[in-house]
Amino acid sequence: MDKPYLIEGGLFTDQRGSISHVNDFRVEQFKRFYMIQHSDCSVIRAWQGHRFEVKAFYVVNGVFAINAVDPGNYENPDANAEVLSFELSAAISQVLVVPQGYANGFKAMVPGSKMVVFSNHLLEDSHNDIIRFPVDFWRFKC
């Protein structure tokens, strides 16, 4: 199984404004996207896993801490599995790709943070693939 990975982008600024990009991010595999904004910075949205769905995360405002973990066997998840931690900021244009099989969780680190999430599954397929774990099953890292 692949591990989560970052795709680096860039930021261009001149007198007209700025352009954020991640030109190496290929969207062909994705079928939908949605935007997330937490009500406040204390909310941790974790843990949600997918056996087959791939997710990609892009922060458009603020900062998010995003964690990913390979639970191993979904019927008997490894409570000691390594939690990978990433911090994505709108100030540094990056996409985090979380492969199928991983569970993920995230938390806004500054008020007003917004994040776009891409999925390679249609909504009905995603609902059939989702497995939720208690927020304290793995230690969330910020």
N, C-alpha and C positions, 0 to 999 in steps of 0.2 A: 504494500500500500504506500502511496506517496505521502509525504508529510506536507503540512501547510507551508506555503511559501509566499514571499513578497515579490511583487513586480514593481520596480521603481519607475517613477514618472519624472516630471519636471514642472517647473514654473517659469513662465516668461512674463516680464513686466516692462512696460514702457509708458510713455505719456498718455496712451490711450486706455490703459488698464492692465489687466493680467489675464493670462491663460494658464490653467492647470491642465496637465495631460498625463496619461499613462498609455503612450502609443503602442507599447508591447502587449497590452492586455487585449486578448482576442475574445470578442463577445459572441462569436458564432455558436458556441456550445450552450449559451444561456437562453432561456425561454421567457423569463419575466424578471422584474425587479420591483422593489418596494423601498420606502424610506422610513427610517426609524428616528424618533426623537424622544428621549426619555423625559418624564415629567420633572425629575430632579436627579441630582448626581448620586443619590444614595441607592438608586435602583440598580440591582444586578439581575440581568436577564440571562439565567443559566439553569440548567444545562439542557440543551436540545440537540439530539443526534439524528443522523440520517445514514442508513446503510448504503443508499445509492445516490443520494442528492449531493451535488457539489455546490458550495456557496462561495461567493466572492464579496468582499467588503471594501467600500470606498467612502471615506469621511469627507463630507462637503463643507462642514462647519464644525469648529471645535476640535475635540480630542476624544477618542474612545480607547479603552483597554479592551482587547479581544483575546480570549483564551480558547484553546483548542486541546482536546484530549482524545486519544484513541482508547476507547473503553475495552478493546479486545473483544470478548464475547458479549454481545448485547444482552443475552439472557442471564449472564453472570459477570457483570462488568468488574474490571480490576479497579478497586478503590484506591490503589497505590500507583496507578498509571501516571506517567509524566504529563504534567500540564504545561503546554507551550503558551507563552505570553507574548503579545504584540501590542504596541501602542501606535495607533494611526492618528495622524493629525492632518487637518486641512492645510496646514502650512507646509507639509511635505507630501507631495502627490504620490501616493502608493496605492496598490490594490493588494489585499490579502486574499489568497485563494485557499480555501479549506476543502480538501478532497473528501470524497465519499468515505463513509465509515467513521468519521470523527464526530464528536459532540463539541458544541461550542457554547460560549457565553460571552457577554459583553456588558460594559458599563461606561456611561458618559463620564468624562473626567472634568469637564467644565460645563457650566450652564449653557443651554442653547445648542449643544452639539447635535449634529444631524449626520446620518450615515445612510448610504444607498447599499442595499443588499441585492445581489444578483443570484438567481437560482437556475439550475439546468433542468428543473422539473416544473411542470404546470402545477397549479395550486392543488388540484385534486390528487395528483400523484404524490405531491409532497405530504399531504395529510395522511396518506396511506403508508408513508415511509418514516414518519416522525416517531421518535422515542424520547420521552422526557425523563430526566433524572432530577432528584431533589437538588436545590441550589447549594446545599452543603455537602453533596456527595464527594466532590473534589474541591480542594482549596482554590478559590479564585484569586488570581494574582493581579495586582495593580501596580 
